[in-house]
Amino acid sequence: MRQIVQHMGQGLTEIVEAPAPSLQAGSLIIASTVTLISAGTERMLVDFGRANMIDKARQQPEKVKMVLAKVQTDGLTATIDAVRSKLAQPLPLGYCNVGRVAAIGAGVDGFKPGDRVVSNGSHADVVRVSRNLCARIPTVVDDDSAAFVVVASIGLQGVRLAQPTLGEAFVVTGAGLIGLLTVQLLRAQGCRVLAIDFDEAKLDLARQFGADTCNPANGEDPVAAGMAFSRGRGVDGVIITASTKSSDPVTQAARMCRKRGRIVLVGVTGLELNRADFYEKEISFQVSCSYGPGRYDPRYEQKGEDYPFGFVRWTEQRNFEAVLDLLASGQLDVRPLISHRFPFEQAGQAYAMLSEDKSGLGILLDYKSPFEERLVSKVALVADARFDPHKPVIGFVGAGNYASRVLIPAFKEAGAQLHTVVTSAGLSGVTNGRSMGFAEASNDVTAMLTDPQINTVAIATRHDSHARFVTQALKAGKNVFVEKPLAIDCDSLSDVEAAYAEAHRDGTGPQLMVGFNRRFAPHVRKIKELLEGVREPKVFIMTMNAGAIPGEHWTQDAEIGGGRIIGEACHLIDLMRFLAGSPIVSVQGRRMGDAPGIDIAEDKAAITLGFADGSFGTIFYLSNGAADFPKERIEVFSAGRTLQLDNFRKLRGFNWPGFRQMNLLNQDKGQKAGAAAFLKALEVGLPAIPVDEIFEVARITIDAAYQLREQ
């Protein structure tokens, strides 16, 4: 597969070769035939990527505040590393794709291989798209016209929000690609339309589509033009499709509207509004969200859960279908909007033109390569790579945010031999594999597990897949490092335990480690050292100020992420088990009670653990705290002494003989030391974390989560 990406740090726009995306349930694999460059959106992304750091900061002041807050909690160096890592991740470009269905996943109805479809897939010769984000193309609609469907749906959603009626007078401010499509949609609705833009060539097209026009560049007053167009009554509505930092389009819209007129913002403008402009006329103002209901809803877009037709008439997919119907009937004509076309292989020239020539509208990319050549399952990243079979040779499964920013760099720094990185989408594997020195990127876990050169597997995928991959790797005789959690339910945990027991039936076998990095943090090692001389039981108070995550986020989904207790609080359960140095004999959980406005209560909870030596401790996992409070605080009380660790940067001792404090300039949660400990354990043959503790912590964590859910 080849895909166009924008590097947000270095500003490069390039075609990247990567493994083709793998087929998943609820999705389709599509072989692209033509895609449309969305001139406004993609020009903005390309220009942002090419801007220097100061200009990037000026364009995103809210992100600057987040960075400054992170400096306070995590330290300057860690923050700089996080920002650089974020900018190093290339952004796939494009969302207007036409192609033929190559394969359909389980649970997909209404499509078959060979169907011509439109989707919001990116500029790539092979794309994977959810079933709710594509639509079949009627026979009478050609591919070039169908490429405009998704961008037209953005305008259509704005029109639906404006609720125009037959004979009304509407203004479209901004006659770019979406604006010109919106003009036609309003005309199809039986409205009179006035188009406003500074580009006379675009206004010529608007007139061709039946609109009156106004060009402020020629000294024409938009408000006066709107009033004249409405015969002095004020226009019924304004749809703003312009992209500008100025608030003028909104101000002008309010002043040209009649009483109770409607303004819908589809584009991007400044929002410094004058209350009087809206108050006296009771004007309604609404911001349109992309191409319709379902956008940004993971249940709709990722899980394929459609909204009931009788209650939500128009969704993303149904808007796609409506635009296709307009194209089929001839009420929408996009052929005059095609200004340029390039072979996909010359995408670099297309984006150079996009930045240099602001007049470009419909820029098409054609895909002509044989489909069979696109379906590569692996891509070599290092020529003639060689490995020492007597040392760990690692295959990674997953290269998401945490894996790419933290885990893979930690393994690389520890001297790991990085063989293969496997991802389902392909692109992230190539991006991170190349920068980290992997020999190859792949989309095939099975092939990686059967590769005789690879003796160790690191798993950093979504939580629901951890136990399955661990079980497969153990059965294949591979050593396993898995990011927490080990499993999200009792059944999958039992599968892992059974696979581990089978792999060690003769007394030896592959090692298993979970990424409980906190027990390897330098401050925690110091606490453990200080506690060695204390013989009486300890009392622990551990607070994780976790911050709020929306209820629809995958980590909150019990079936995918396991919930935040299983997915993150497990860190502190393991940490307490490590510091106590004694088996856990009891667990009790209590969460916040159900209350209006609180969607998720499980992530506001307390978990109390009892230990065989008489120690006990309470974990407070809280998502409702202040962001500027330390994210993690560890406190230990014993023998008239106290230790307090704040955010893995500052450790203080109170009445502790010979110890007062240990401070670090930057936060260190032990990720690097944990990776190094795992590799060392493989060399010496002794586990970095005793496997009985791994299974113990996993079961206690699941037990605690179940207790909270049953309350």
N, C-alpha and C positions, 0 to 999 in steps of 0.2 A: 504494500500500500504506500502511496505517496500523498502527503498532506501539506497544505500551506499553513505556516505558523508565523506569528509575530513575536520576536524576542523583545520583551518589555524593558529589559535592562540595557542591551547593546543596540537596540533599534533595528536589527536585521529582520527582513522579511524573506523567508526562504521556503523551498519545498524540501520536506524531510521524508526519507524512506523509512518505513516502520513495518512491523508485522501487522497484518490485517486484523481488524477487530474480530474477536471470537463471538459466535452466536450465543445469545442468552435467551432465557424464557421471556416471552412478552415483547421481543424485539424482532426487527427485520435486518438482514444484511442487503445493502443496495449497491449496485454497481452504477456509479455516476455517469451521466451522459453530458450534462451541462449544469453549470452553477452560475448564479448571479452575484456579482460583487455589490453589496449594499453600500453605495458610494459614501453616504453621510456617516454611517456608523463605522465602517471600516477605515475611512480616511481619518476619523477621529482617533481610532485605536493605533493606526500606523504613526500618526503624528505624535501621539503620546509616547509611544515606544521610542521614537527618535529624539524626544526632548531630553535635556540634561536633568540631573537630579533636582536642581533648584526649581526648574519649570514644572517638573512632575509634582513637587511639593506644593507649588502655588495652585496647581489645578485640583489638588485634593487636600484641602486644609483639614478636613475631618480625619483623614488618615494620619496627618502630622500629629494631631492630638493623641491618637492611639499609640503612635510610636513613642512620644514623650512619656506617656503613662507606662509603657513597657520598659523604658529605660529605668524608671523609678523602681519597678518591681524586679526586673531580671538583670539589670546592668547594661552598660553601654555596648560592650563587645557582643553579648548575646543578642541584643536588639539589632545591631548592625548586621550580624550574621543572618538573622531572620529576614530582614528587609532584602538583603542581597539574594537570599535563597528564593524569596517570593518573586523578585524581579527576574531571576534566572529561569523560571518556569515559562516556557513559550506558550502563547495563547493561540489556540486554533482559530482561524478566521473563517467567516462565512456562516450563513444560516438559510440560504435559498438554494436547495438542491433538487435536481431532477435526475432520475435514474430508473433502472429496472431491478425488480426484486430478484435477488440471487438465492436467498434462503429465508425461511421463517422459523422463529423459535416456538417452543411449546406455548400454548394458550393464545396464539395469534389467529384470529378469524378474519375473513373478508379479504384476504390477500393470498396470492399464490405466486410461485416463481415465474418470472417473465412479465409480471404486471409492470406497467409504467406508473411511477408514483412521484409525487412531490413531497418533500419533507424539509424539516429544518436542519438537515445534515450540513456538515461543514464543507469547505473546499478540499475534498479528498476523493481519490478515485474509488475508494470503498468506504462506506459509512455504515454505522449501526445506529438504528433509530427505534425508539419506542413505538408501539402500535398506535398510540394516540397522537403521534406527531407526524403522521403522513396520511396521504389521501391518494386514491386512484385517479388517474388522469383520463378524461373522456377521449375517445378516439379522434374527435374533431379538433382537439387542442394540441398544437405542436409543442415539442419540448422547450423551444425558446420562449414561447408565451408562458408555459407552465412555470418557468423559472422565476416569474414575477409573483407567484401566488402568495408566498409567505410574507414578502414585504408589502404586498397589497392588503393582506390581512391586518397588518398594523394600522393602515389607514381605515380599513373597514371597521375595526373595533372602535376607533375614534368616532366614526360616523354613527355607529350603533349607540354610543353613549350620548351623542348630540341629539338623537331621536328626531331627525328632520322629517317633515311632512310635505306632501305634494304642494308645490307652488311657493315654498318658503325661499327666502333670500339668505344665502350663506356665503361667508368669506373663508377662503383658504389662504393663510399667511405662510408663505414659503413654498415656492413651486419647484422644489426638488423632486426626486423620484417619488417619495411617498406623497408629496403634495399634489403632483400631477395625477397620480392614481386616485387620490381622494377627490379631486375635481370630477373625475369620471364617475366615481361611485355616487357622488351627490347628484350629478346630472341624471344618472340612472334612477335615482330616487325621485326625480321630478322637480328638483330644486334649480333655481337660478343661482349662479356661482360667480363670485368675484375673486380672482387670484391676485395676490400681492407678492412681488418679488423684485429684487434689484437687477436680475439677469433678463435682458430682453429676449434672448433666445429661448429661455424657458417659458417666458410669457407667450411667445409665438406658439409654442406647443399647447399652452393652456387655452389660447384662442381657438386652436384647431379642435380642441375637445369641447368647445362650446361655452367657454367662460369669458366674462369681461375681465379686464386686467387693470392693474395699477402699478406703476414703476416709480418708487420713491427716488431712485437715482436720477430720474428726469425732473425732479422737483415736484412731483405729484404728492398730495397730502393723503395718506391712507384713510384717515378719519373722514375727511371731506368726500373722498371717493366712495367710502362705505355708505355715508348718508345719502349721497346722490344715487347710488345703486339701489338703495332701499326706498327711493322716492321720498326721502325726508323722514321716514318713520323709524329708522334704525333697523339694522339687520337682525334676523331671527337667531343667528348663531355664527360663531367663528371657530374654525378648527385650525389650530396652530401647528404646523408641521416644520417650522423653521428650527435651526440650531444656532443659537447665539447666546452670549452672556448678557445681552441687553434685556431689560424688562419692557422695552418699548412695545413689542408685539402684544403683550398682555394688556398694557395700558391702552393702546390703540383699540384693541378688541372691545374692551369695556366701554370705551367712549363712542364706538360706532354701533353698539348693540341697542336694541329697543329695551323697554322695561321687561324684566324677566327673560332676557335673552340668555343663551347658553354659550359658554366658552369651554372648549375641550383642548387640552394641551397634549398633543401627540409627540411633539419634538422636545427640544431642550431650550429653555430660556431663563433669563433672570426672573426672580419672583419678588421684586420690591414693588409692592402693590399699594395703591392709594385706596383706602377704605371707602372714601366718598364715591369713587367711580363705581363701586359695586353696591354700596348700601342704598343709594337713592333709587337705583333701578331694580334692586333685588336680583342681581345677575347671579346665575349659578356658574361655578367654575369647577372643573373636574380634570384630573390627570388620567390619561388612558394608559393601561398597562399592556404593552406589547400586542400580541395577536389574539388575545381573548381569554375568557375564563379557562382556568387550568394552568395558565402560565405560572411557573415557579412553585406549583403544588406538586411535591414529590409523589403523592398518591396518584395523581393524574398522569404526570409526565414519566415517572419511573416505574410505577407499579401497574400502570395501565387501567386504573379504576376510572371509568367514565362517569360523568354526572348524569342523573336521570334526565332524559330528553324532555319530559313534560315539565320539568322545573327549571332546567338550564338549557334553553333552546339553542344558544350559540356558545360553542366552546372553540378552542384552538382548531381542532380537527374539522368541526362543522363550518368554521369560517373559511378554512382552506377549501372545503367543498363548495361553499357559496361563491367564492372567487372563481373557481373552475367553471361553475355553471354560467357565470357572467361572461367568461372568456368563450365558452362554447356557444352562447347565444349571440355573441358579437357586441354586447353592451359594454364590454371592457376591451379596449384595444391597446396593447402594449407594444406593438411593433414599432411605432414612431419613437418609443423611448429607448430602443437599442442604439447606443451611440458607438460602442466599440466591442470587439470580440477578439479573443486571443486563444491559442492553444494552451491547454493547462500547463504544458512544459515551459511556456513563456510568461508564467504568472509574475515573475519579477518585473518584466516590462509593464505589465498591467498595473502593478502597484506604484511603479515609478510615475506612470502617467496619471494615476489617481491623485498623487500628491502634487504634481506639477500643473495639472490641467483641471481646474475646478468646474469646468463645464461638462465633464463626463457624467452621464446619467446611468443608462443600463449597460453595464460592462459584463459581458458573458465570457465564461471560460469553457472550452470544449474538451471533452475527454474521449480519446480515440484508441487508447492502448487496449490490446486484447485482455479480456477479463481474467483469464487464467494467469496472466503475468502479474496481476495485482494481488493474488491470494497467497502471498508469502507468509509462512508461519514463523520464520526467524530471520534476523538480519545480523550479519557479522559486524562487530564494532571495532575489533582489534584483529589485525592480520596475523596469522600464524601464532596464536596465543599458546603458551606452554605453562604447565602447572606441575608443582611438586606433589605427587600422590600421597606422600607421607605426612602432609600437612592439610589442614582443612581447605577444601575447595568448595566454594559456596554458591548455591543457586538461590536467588531471592524470588519470592512470590509476592508481588505487590510493590508499587513504587509511588504511593500516594504522598500526601503532604508530610506526615511524620516520617515515613520511611526515607523520603528523598532529603528532607532537611536535617534529620537527626540520626536515624538508625544506620543507613548505608554509609554516611560519612564516618560514623563511629567505627564500623567494621573496617572500613578502608584504613583509617588512622591506626587501627590495631594490627594492621598488616595482613588482613584477610586476602586470600586469593579469590577474586570475584569472577565467577564463570558466566552465569546466565541470570538475567532478570526477566521475569515473566509478568506480563500485565494483560488484562483482557482487552484493553483498548489499543495497545501497541505503542502509541506515541510517547507516553510517560516513560515506558521502558527504554526507548531509544534515547530520549533526552537525558534521563538520569544515568542510564547505562554508559553513555558516551563520556559524560563528565566525571563519572566515578571509576572508569577503567574496566568495566565489564567486557568480557570477550564477545558476548552476543546478547541480543534482545529477542524474546520469543513470546508467543501467545499460547503456548502449549505446556501446561503443567505436567501432563503425563510424560511427554518426551523428556522434560527436564529431570523428572524423578527416575527415569530409566537410563539416564546418561551415566555410564560407568565412571566418567571422570569426576562427577560431582559426588562428594561424600557427605555433604552437610547442606541443610536447607534452612533458610530463614523465612518466616512467614509474617507478612505485615499487610494483610488484607482486611476486609470488613469482618467484624467479629463472628458473624454466623458461619463463616467458612473456616475459622481457625481449627476447630476440632477435626473437621473432615480432612483438611490438608495435613494436619499432624498425623492422623491415623494412616493416611496414604504414605507419608514419608517414612514413618516407623516401619510399616510393612515392606517398604522398599529398602530397608536397612540403612536409612540416612540418619545422621545426627540432626537434631531439630532445635532451632531457636524460634520461638513463637512470641510475637508481641502479645501482651495481655489483651483480653482474657484467654485462658486456655480453652474454655468452653462456656456457652451461655445457658446450658440446661443440664440436668442430671444425666439424661440419656446419652448425649454426645460426650459428656465427661467419662461415662462408663465405657464408651467405645474407645476413648484414648487410653484409659487404664488397661483395657483388655489388649489393645495393640501393643502397649509397652510391655505388658507381662509376657505376651507371646514372643516379642522380639528378644526378651531376656530369659527365655525358658531354660537355656543352658548356663545361666549365671552371668553372661556377658551380653552386651548389645549396644545399640546406639544410645547416645545421651540425649536428654530432653531438658530444655531450659525455657522458662517463661521470662519475658522482659521486665522483671521486677527490678528496675534500675536503681530505685531509691536506696536499697540496702547496700549499694556500692558507692553511694555519694560520700565524699570525703568527710563531711560533717557527721553523717550517720556512722561511719567507721570510727570516728572519734568518740561519739556517744557510746558505741558498743565497747570500745576500749575502756572508757570511764566506768561503765556498768560492770565490768568484769570483777571489780573489787567489792561490789555490793552484794551481800548475801541474802538480804531480806527481799520480800516481794516488792514489785514496782507498781506504780500507778501511771498510766499514760493518758494524755489528752491530745488527740490529733484532730486538727481542724483543716478541712479543705474548703476554701472559699472559691467554689468551682465556677461561679458565674452562671448566668441564665443561658440556656440553649432552647430554641423553639421546640415545641412539642412534636412538630412534624419532622425534626431532624432525625437522620437515620440512627444516631446513637440512642435516641429515646425509644426507638421501636424495639419492643421486647423480642421480636422474631429475627431482627437483623442485627441490631446493636447490643441487645440484651439489657438495655437500660443503663443508666449511668453508675449505678452501684456496682453491677457486674463489670461494666466497661472501664471504670476509673477508680472507684472507691477500693477496689481490690488491691491497688497499690498500697494503701495505708493498712489494710488487713495483713498483707505480707510484711510490711515494715514493722508493725507491732509484733507479729510472730517472730521476726528476726531479732528484735531488741529484747523481747521477753526471754527468748531462748528456751521456751517451754511449750509443749503442745497445747492447743486450744481445746478447752473442755466445755465451753458454753458460748452461745451467741444469742443476743437479744436485740431486736430492732424496733425502732419507733419512728414513724414518719409524721410529717405535718398532716393534720386532719383535712378532709375535703372542705373546700371553701369556695364561694363564688369568685370567679376570675382566676382561680388557680387550676390550670390544666393538668400539670404534672406535680404530684406531691412527693413522689418517691425520691426526687433529688433534693429534698429538704428533710434530712433524716439523721438519726443518731443510732450508732451500732455499738453495743457494749460486748466486749469479749472477756471471757474468763480463762485463766491459764492454770495448768496443772500445779505450778509452784506457788499458787496463791495470788499471783499478780492479776491485775485486771486493767482494762482501759476502755475509753469511749472515743469513737470516731464520729466527728460531726462533719457530715457531708452536706454542704449548704450551697444552694444556687441563688439565694436571695440576699447576698451580702453586698457590701460596697466594693467597687472595682479597685479602689486605692488601698484597701486593706490587704495585708499579705495573703497570697493565694494559699499558702500552706504554712501551718504553725505546728510544731511538734513540741510537746512538753512532757518531761519525765520527772516524777516525784518519788523519792526513796531515801530512807535513812537521814531525814532532816536536810536533804539536799534537793536541788532542782536544776534541771537543764532545759533551756528554751532555744529552739531553732526556728528562725523566721526565713521562710522562702528559700531555704538552702543557700543562704548567703551569710547569715549572722547567727552564730551559736554563742550563747552566754551561759555561764555557770553561776549558780547562787549557792553560797556556802559550800562550794565544792573544793576540797583541798587540792591545791596545786593547779587549779584551772579556773580561769575567769572568762575568756572569750576566744573565739576563733572566727575571723571574718574573711570573706573572699570578695574580691572586687566584682566578680560576675557569678551569677547563679550556676551551680553545678549539681544536677540531680542524678549524676552517676551513669549517664548513658554510655559515655566512652569507656568508663571503667567496667561497666557491665559487659560490653562487647568484648573487651580485652580478657575479662575473667572467663567468659565462655570459650574463647579460642584457647586460652591457657589450659582450661579444663579438658579440652579435647586432646591436647598434647600429653598431659600427665595422666589422663584416664580417671580423674576424680571430678565429680560434678561440682559446678560452681554454686548451685543451690540443690540441697538434698531433694530427691524426687518425691519422697514422702511428704515434705513440706509443700511442694508444688501442688500435689493432689489435695492435701489438707486445706490449703488456702482456697483452692478452687471450690471445694465443697462447702466450706464455711461461707464464702462469698455468695454462692447460689442460694444457700439456706437463708442468709440475711435478706437477700433481694426478695425471695418468696414470702418471707414474713412480712415485709413492708407492703407487698402487693395485696396480701390477704387482709390488711387492716381496713 
